[in-house]
Amino acid sequence: MSEKVKILNTLQISQKLNRLAFEIYENNFSEKELLVVGIEGNGYKVAMHLSERLKNISKIKINLGKIRLDKGKPWEAEAAIDFSEKDFVNKTVILVDDVLNSGKTLMYAVKLFLDKPVKKINTAVLVDRSHTRFPVKADFVGLTLSTTLQEHIEADFSKSNKEAVYLS
């Protein structure tokens, strides 16, 4: 196994999340309500951080939710979400994950909203590897990092004061 190299420390992650929150606010300042939906695991943790920052910098009502899906084989089981369909009507959805690898997870997460009457869907990720195999892009990106296909990006949010992103 290759050695892990820290590419973002706790302070840098905080700075990236602050910038992401301001970008999301700038692009949605006229909205009355945003649905910030994180993909279960680290995506949800990033969404929680973004929600708090958005609440601190804007008067927009922020609703936080979680999508549960099998990241390895998302086609095998139906994804689930915390919101009901009436919660989506004419709302802007910010779909959040920690790392954009192939785009598969975001693609299947977006699928949940395609037959709903949403106003707009945006995607936000902490790190974009630029190796997508699916036609998905992140609208809001904390860090874009060109990696080889053999390298792996891992976000670690297990300790609140020692959050980090690693390249291995």
N, C-alpha and C positions, 0 to 999 in steps of 0.2 A: 504494500500500500504506500502511496506517495505521501510525502510530508505536507501537512496543512500550513498554508501561509495566510495570515490574517490580512484581509484586504480592506475591511472596515471595522473600526473599533466602536465602542459605545457612543462616544462623542460624535464621530462621523456619521453613524446611523441616525442619531438624533438630528443632526444638521440636514441630512438627506430627507428625513421625514418632515422636518419643518418646511423645507423647500417644496416638497411634494404637496403638502397641505396648502401652501400659498398658491401654487399653480392650479390646484383643483378649485380653490376659492375664486381665483381670477377668472377661470373659465366657466364658473357657475354662480357668479355673484348675484345674478338676478333671480335665482331659484329660491323658493320658499322652503324647500325640503330636499335633502339628498339621502339616498339609501346607500350606505357604505357597506358592501358585502365582501367579507373575506373568505377565502377558501380555507377550509378546516386545516388546522395546524399552524404553521408559521404565517400563512396568508392571513388568517384571522388575527393573529397577534399584530401584524403590520396594520391591518384595518383598525384594530382597537387604538393603536397609537395615532393613526391618522384622524380618527374620529375625535379623539381628545383635542388634538391640535386644531382641527376645524372648528370645534366648539369654542375654543379660546380666541380664535381670530375673526369669527363671523357670527352673525345673528341667524344664520341658516339653521333650520331644524335638522339635526343629524340623527338618522336611525341606523343603528349598527346591526348587521345580521351575519349569518354564517351559512356557507354552502358545504354540505357533506357529500363527498364523492370519492370513489376509489381512484387514486391518482395513477396507479399502475395499469388498471383496466377499467377506465371510466364507462365503457360501453356495456359492461356486464350487469351493472346495477343502476337503477334510476337515481340521479342525484336528488338531494333534499335540501330545502332552504327554510330558514326561520320565518319568512314572511308569507302571508297569504296573497292570492292574486290581486285582491282589491287594494293591497298596499302598493302595488306597482303602477296603478293607473296614473298616467301622465306624470310620472316621476322620473328623475334622472338617477341612474344606478352607476355607482363607482365600484367596479369589480376589482378586488385587490388580491395579489399573491406576493410571495416573497421573491421568488426567482422565476424569470421567464426562460425556460430551457427550450423545449421543442415547440411549445405552444399548445400541446395536447390538453393539458389541464384547463387552461383558459378557454380553449375552444368548447370543451364539454360544459364548462361553467356558463359560458355565454348562451349555450343552447337552451338553458333553463328560461331565458328571457325572450327568446325569439318569437314565441307565440303569445307574449303578454303585451298589453297596451302601454309599454314604457315610452317615455318621451325621448330618452337618450341613454346609451350605455357607453361608459368610458372604462378603460382598464388602467390600473396603476400597479407597478411592481417596484420593489426595492432595487433589484439587480436584473438587467437584461443581458443575456449572454449572446444575443444576435445569432442564434443557431436554430431559428424556428423552421419546423417542417410543415406547419399548418399556417393558413393565412390569418394569423393573429399578430397584432402589434400592440405594444403598450403605449397608451396615450400620455401617461405620466411615468417617468423613469427616474429613480434615484441615481443609479450608476449604470452606464453601459460599459460592458467589459467584453472585449474580444478574447475568446478562449479557444483552445483546441477541442475537438470532440471528445478526447480522452479525459479532459479536465472536468472537475466537478465543483460546483459552487454550493456551499452549505451555509444557511443562516442559522445561528444559534441564539434563541431567545429564552433559553432555559433559566438563566439567572438575570434578573432585571437590571442589575448594575454592571453586568459583565456581558452584555449582548455583543455579538460579533458576527462577521461574515467571513468565511474561509474559502480559499481556493486550494484544491488538492488534485 
